[in-house]
Amino acid sequence: MRKRRHRSRAVFGAALAAVLLAVTGCDATGGDSPGPKGTESKASPSASPTPAWDSTPESLAAVGDSITRGFDACQVLSDCPEVSWATGSDASVDSLAVRLLGTAGAAQRSWNYAVTGARMADLPSQVARAVSRKPELVTVMIGANDACRATAADMTPLADFRADFEDAMTSLRDSLPRTQVFVASVPDLKRLWSKGRTNPVGKQVWKLGICPSMLADPDLLTTAAGQRRDAVQDRVEEYNDILREVCAEDRYCRYDGDAVFDYRFGQTQLSQWDWFHPSVDGQARLAEIAYRIISRKGA
């Protein structure tokens, strides 16, 4: 098994226990009372108190790609937004919106602006649509399609990925200075390949153009094929680093700490048609992850 380059699980675990994904830089409270006169640091002015995270937002807008649209969860090559982890109404998913707002509230105060096939370059336009609703929470799950290109050489360059994400966040902040943002990591595409390649039906669907940079010639185990898949996996990890870093610069943003990337999707959690996108059960697991992080009070 290849060693992860970007962090150790020990570091991640410590960060999670200490400050709930401290990489976001959000949620710290207290510690802003002035000291005795004359004790202020000359190196930096007194900082404004960081706002507490609101664990019970009253409205939600989702942006992203096919995962948030429930693609291939209900029928082959079709969206199924009613089972979306973020805004779905299906009781078996118990979506984030239902958990936070209740069934009636989710129907009235949650909106899904994700688009199947979307890449990070599409996020600013999705955010522009979402802000018109003035949601108290925006969920972001995007980036897989930036890695899932025709070839590994076609993957979105890191600088472009960062610039587009920063543009989206800036647009959001210009319109909604205090809206909270939950950012999910890009899933582990190489693990999805390793699980799906055991299913003959799934591999036939892959030939229709699902993530060819990772899934093309799924049974080919040559050195070149391995290097191609490793390149895609490395790029996914680098995308997640960018998501983490940009989110950390925003006081109202929480990154998931690679929770989606680390989740070990099994047969039950994968679409029975493409063995790559989340099934209804997989959508429910994503809802659980998001709710656990968003509903956590304090730091």
C-alpha positions in Angstrom: 0.0 0.0 0.0 1.4 3.4 -1.0 2.2 5.7 1.9 0.0 8.8 2.1 2.2 11.9 1.4 0.2 14.7 3.0 -0.4 13.8 6.6 -0.4 11.0 9.1 -3.5 9.6 10.7 -1.9 10.3 14.1 -1.7 14.0 13.3 -5.3 14.0 11.9 -6.6 12.3 15.0 -5.0 14.7 17.3 -6.3 17.7 15.4 -9.8 16.3 15.3 -9.9 15.7 19.1 -8.3 19.1 19.8 -10.3 21.5 17.7 -12.7 19.6 15.3 -10.6 19.9 12.2 -8.5 22.8 13.4 -7.4 23.3 9.8 -10.5 25.3 9.2 -9.4 28.0 11.6 -13.1 28.6 12.6 -15.0 28.6 15.8 -12.5 29.6 18.5 -14.2 31.6 21.2 -12.9 33.3 24.3 -9.4 34.4 25.0 -10.1 38.0 23.8 -10.4 39.8 27.2 -7.8 42.5 27.5 -5.0 42.0 29.9 -3.7 44.6 32.4 -2.9 47.9 30.9 0.5 47.9 29.1 0.6 44.2 28.6 -0.8 44.3 25.0 1.6 42.7 22.4 3.2 45.3 20.2 3.7 42.7 17.5 0.0 42.4 16.7 -3.2 44.3 17.6 -5.9 42.8 19.7 -7.8 40.3 17.5 -11.5 40.3 17.1 -13.2 37.3 18.7 -13.8 34.5 16.3 -17.5 33.8 15.9 -18.9 30.6 17.4 -20.1 28.0 14.9 -23.8 27.8 14.6 -24.6 24.1 14.8 -28.3 24.6 13.9 -28.5 26.7 10.7 -32.1 27.3 9.5 -31.5 27.1 5.8 -29.1 25.3 3.5 -27.9 25.5 -0.2 -25.8 22.7 -1.7 -23.3 23.2 -4.6 -21.2 20.6 -6.2 -21.3 17.7 -8.7 -23.0 14.4 -9.4 -22.5 13.0 -5.9 -24.7 15.8 -4.5 -27.2 15.2 -7.3 -27.6 11.5 -6.4 -26.3 10.4 -9.8 -26.7 6.6 -10.5 -28.2 6.0 -7.0 -31.7 5.2 -8.3 -31.3 4.3 -11.9 -28.5 4.1 -14.4 -26.9 7.3 -15.7 -29.6 9.5 -14.1 -29.7 12.1 -11.3 -31.8 11.2 -8.3 -31.8 14.4 -6.1 -34.4 13.0 -3.7 -31.6 10.8 -2.3 -29.0 13.5 -2.2 -26.9 13.4 1.0 -27.3 17.2 1.3 -30.9 18.0 0.4 -32.7 14.8 -0.3 -36.2 14.0 0.9 -35.9 10.2 0.9 -36.3 8.9 4.5 -33.8 6.1 4.0 -31.1 8.7 3.5 -32.0 11.1 6.3 -30.2 13.9 4.5 -28.3 16.7 6.1 -31.2 19.1 5.4 -33.7 16.8 7.0 -31.4 16.3 10.0 -30.9 20.1 10.5 -34.3 21.5 9.4 -36.8 18.7 9.8 -38.8 17.2 6.9 -41.0 20.3 6.4 -38.1 22.7 6.8 -35.9 20.8 4.4 -38.6 21.1 1.7 -39.0 24.8 2.2 -35.5 26.0 3.1 -33.0 23.8 1.3 -31.9 24.1 -2.3 -29.6 21.9 -4.5 -27.6 23.8 -7.1 -25.1 21.0 -7.8 -24.7 19.9 -11.4 -23.6 16.4 -12.6 -20.3 16.7 -14.4 -19.4 20.0 -12.7 -15.7 20.9 -12.1 -14.2 23.5 -9.8 -14.4 26.1 -12.6 -18.2 25.8 -12.4 -18.4 26.5 -8.7 -18.4 30.3 -8.8 -21.6 30.2 -11.0 -23.3 27.7 -8.7 -22.4 29.9 -5.7 -23.9 32.9 -7.5 -27.2 31.1 -7.8 -27.1 29.8 -4.2 -26.5 33.2 -2.6 -29.8 34.5 -4.0 -31.5 32.3 -1.4 -29.4 33.8 1.4 -28.8 30.4 3.1 -27.3 30.2 6.5 -25.2 27.2 5.4 -23.6 26.3 2.1 -22.3 22.8 1.5 -19.6 22.2 -1.1 -18.6 18.8 -2.5 -16.7 19.2 -5.8 -13.4 18.2 -7.3 -13.8 14.6 -8.4 -14.5 15.6 -12.0 -11.3 17.7 -12.0 -9.4 14.5 -11.6 -11.8 12.4 -13.6 -10.7 13.5 -17.1 -10.1 11.7 -20.4 -6.5 11.3 -19.4 -4.4 12.1 -16.4 -2.7 14.8 -18.4 -6.1 16.6 -18.7 -6.6 17.0 -15.0 -7.3 20.5 -13.7 -4.0 22.2 -12.8 -3.6 22.9 -9.1 -3.2 26.7 -9.6 -6.5 26.8 -11.6 -8.3 24.6 -9.0 -7.2 26.9 -6.2 -8.0 30.1 -8.1 -11.6 29.0 -8.9 -12.2 27.9 -5.3 -11.0 31.2 -4.0 -13.1 33.0 -6.5 -16.2 31.1 -5.3 -15.5 31.8 -1.7 -14.9 35.5 -2.4 -18.2 35.7 -4.3 -19.9 34.1 -1.4 -18.4 36.4 1.1 -19.1 39.5 -0.9 -22.8 38.6 -0.8 -23.1 36.7 2.5 -20.4 37.7 4.9 -21.6 35.4 7.7 -23.0 32.4 5.9 -21.3 29.2 7.1 -19.6 26.8 4.7 -19.0 23.1 4.9 -16.4 21.7 2.5 -16.3 18.0 1.9 -13.1 16.3 0.7 -12.8 14.6 -2.7 -13.4 10.9 -2.4 -10.6 8.3 -2.7 -10.9 7.5 -6.4 -8.3 4.8 -6.3 -10.2 2.9 -3.7 -13.4 3.2 -5.7 -11.5 1.6 -8.7 -10.2 -1.2 -6.5 -13.7 -2.0 -5.3 -15.6 -1.6 -8.5 -13.2 -3.6 -10.7 -14.5 -6.7 -9.1 -18.0 -6.2 -10.7 -18.4 -7.0 -14.4 -21.6 -4.8 -14.8 -19.9 -1.8 -13.2 -16.9 -2.2 -15.5 -19.2 -2.1 -18.6 -20.8 1.1 -17.4 -17.3 2.6 -16.8 -16.7 2.2 -20.6 -19.4 4.8 -21.2 -17.0 7.4 -19.9 -17.0 7.4 -16.1 -13.7 8.8 -14.8 -11.5 7.4 -17.5 -8.3 8.8 -16.1 -8.7 6.4 -13.2 -11.1 3.7 -14.5 -9.9 3.1 -18.1 -8.7 -0.5 -18.6 -9.6 -1.4 -15.0 -8.0 -4.8 -15.1 -4.7 -3.6 -16.6 -2.0 -3.9 -13.9 1.0 -2.8 -15.9 3.5 -0.4 -14.5 2.2 2.4 -16.8 -1.4 1.8 -15.6 -0.3 1.9 -12.0 1.6 5.1 -12.5 -1.5 6.6 -14.2 -3.7 5.7 -11.3 -1.2 6.9 -8.8 -1.0 10.3 -10.6 -4.7 10.7 -10.3 -4.7 9.7 -6.7 -1.9 12.2 -6.0 -3.8 14.9 -7.7 -6.9 14.1 -5.6 -4.8 14.4 -2.4 -3.4 17.8 -3.6 -6.9 19.0 -4.4 -7.9 18.1 -0.8 -4.9 20.1 0.5 -6.2 23.1 -1.4 -9.7 22.7 -0.1 -8.3 22.5 3.4 -6.0 25.5 3.0 -8.6 27.8 1.4 -11.2 26.9 4.0 -8.8 27.6 6.8 -8.5 31.2 5.6 -12.3 31.7 6.2 -13.5 32.1 9.7 -17.0 30.7 8.9 -15.7 27.6 7.0 -15.3 24.0 8.2 -13.4 21.4 6.1 -14.2 17.8 6.8 -10.7 16.8 7.7 -10.6 14.3 4.8 -13.5 12.4 6.3 -15.1 11.7 2.9 -11.7 10.8 1.4 -11.0 8.4 4.3 -14.5 6.7 4.2 -14.2 3.1 3.0 -17.1 2.8 0.6 -18.0 -0.9 0.4 -20.3 -2.8 -2.0 -23.4 -1.6 -0.1 -22.4 2.0 -0.3 -21.7 2.0 -4.1 -24.2 2.2 -7.0 -25.3 -1.1 -8.3 -25.0 0.3 -11.8 -21.6 1.9 -11.9 -19.9 0.8 -8.7 -18.4 4.2 -8.4 -21.0 6.8 -7.3 -22.6 6.4 -3.9 -25.7 4.3 -3.6 -28.7 5.3 -1.5 -26.9 3.8 1.5 -23.7 5.6 0.5 -25.6 8.9 0.3 -26.8 8.2 3.9 -23.3 7.7 5.1 -22.2 11.0 3.5 -25.1 12.7 5.3 -23.9 11.2 8.6 -20.4 12.5 8.1 -21.6 16.0 7.2 -24.1 16.2 10.1 -21.5 15.0 12.6 -19.1 17.8 11.6 -21.7 20.6 11.1 -23.7 19.9 14.3 -20.6 19.8 16.5 -20.7 22.8 18.9 -17.7 24.9 19.8 -14.2 24.6 18.3 
